[in-house]
Amino acid sequence: MQTNGRRVERSLGAVAAIVVVTAGLHLAAGIVAPVALALVLVVTVAPVGRWLRAHGWPAWLSTLALLLVLYAVLAVGALTLVVSVARLASLLPTYADETGQLLDAIGDGLARLGVTGDEIASTVANLDPARLVALADSVVGSVASLLTNLVFLLALLFFMGAEAAGYPRRLASLAVDRPNLAAALRAFARGTCRYMLVSTIFGLVVAVVDGLALWALGVPLPVLWALLAFVTNYIPNIGFFIGLVPPMTLGLLDGGPRTMVLVIALYCVINFVIQSLIQPKVVGDSTDLSVTVTFLSLVFWTWVLGPLGAVLAIPLTLLAKALLVDTAPQTRWAAHLLSARPHDTVPARAAAGTGPSAS
């Protein structure tokens, strides 16, 4: 009884600690999110520095190349985002008349369905075209606030990237005292690299195909929607729907219902085949996380860190798994529940023929 009581106390203590840490991460999301982004970027790009050193580059030159790659990735992403959002903000007001006509058509349709006039007025007021402009302004403001944290992110990338070459030696030293922790962190780095590589490749394919399809249909800002498709490709399970809504809506305003239907059809065919049939299989093999776990991780990390948590949900889940599940033998049973496929394991005693029936 005392043993069971101690186990219950330890379990309750662990749950309480997780709740407190989660609440702290949520409150400090403005700091934790850039740190998480910098960590994932450095872990993803670190193999570049190792490859250069393996091919005879000096340590300082390979580190400099690693930092240049990190800053180039960040600069291209930030510049593309700022230019695209600015163009969107300038384009939305030109569709005020089309949006008003669409809202009038929606109001007429609701009236034919028996919806009262007050309810129609309330619905149309919530869909006021001016709200689109206000939404665009808020998006621009969000981008501006993100740029204010850019200095912090650049500093993080510099320090983490400069120390990336020493991480393997640090893990080797850690393995002397904590071999399980060192092995778990190595597994996290490998899984994160594979996931980011796979997601980046598939994201580029989806972005190019979607962008060309939208350009052929005449939907405005195809580059912006291609960029959105690339970013949302890192969001598990629901990224497809997030990337579909804006070009679908703009296609309706610019080209009418026919263009909207074509956008939906093309996205469903392209993105369903790539993101729903091919990519989950490859991602599941690279991360060994079940579909249910990836969806729950999306919800959890989005609540903890905001929109950036949705993009980093899988790497952060891999880090949490490495620290909480893979480091101790008594918690490794949870890996079987998190895995994308059952592990065919045989207990050591039974395999050795020393079980109760082995006599």
Secondary structure, DSSP 8 states (H G I E B T S, - for coil): -HHHHHHHHHHHHHHHHHHHHHHHHHHTHHHHHHHHHHHHHHHHHHHHHHHHHHTT--HHHHHHHHHHHHHHHHHHHHHHHHHHHHHHHHHGGGGHHHHHHHHHHHHHHHHHTT--HHHHHHHHHHT-HHHHHHHHHHHHHHHHHHHHTHHHHHHHHHHHHHHGGGHHHHHHHHHHH-HHHHHHHHHHHHHHHHHHHHHHHHHHHHHHHHHHHHHHHT-S-HHHHHHHHHHHTTSTTTHHHHHHHHHHHHHHHHH-HHHHHHHHHHHHHHHIIIIIIIHHHHHHHHH---HHHHHHHHHHHHHHH-HHHHHTHHHHHHHHHHHHTTT-GGGTHHHHHH-SS------HHHHTT-SGGG-
